[in-house]
């Protein structure tokens, strides 16, 4: 698992490469929180274009970062979600609070 961060204006983009599961959740959580706090982040986009698998630990990571950005009056979105991750978003209820967009540009426009 790898995690990459990039920014577009005041939006932090978190790209998760590989599996987001109980083995990698704590690392993603720690690094994402650090990036959110150190920058001028207003909004957050989770890019799943290179995520091969996500389990319930990933739900916790996404939910926690969503709550952190919401405290800063920001918004979150998910992009490039594959079928497996879309099912997890749907079953967990994440899709009701974090919109799923086709790509980064449409997510930024929505915010």
Secondary structure, DSSP 8 states (H G I E B T S, - for coil): -EEEEEEETTEEEEEEEEEESTTTHHHHHHHHHHHHHHS---EEEEE-TTEEEE-HHHHHHHHHHHHHHHHTT--EEEES--HHHHHHHHHHTHHHHSEEESSHHHHHHH-
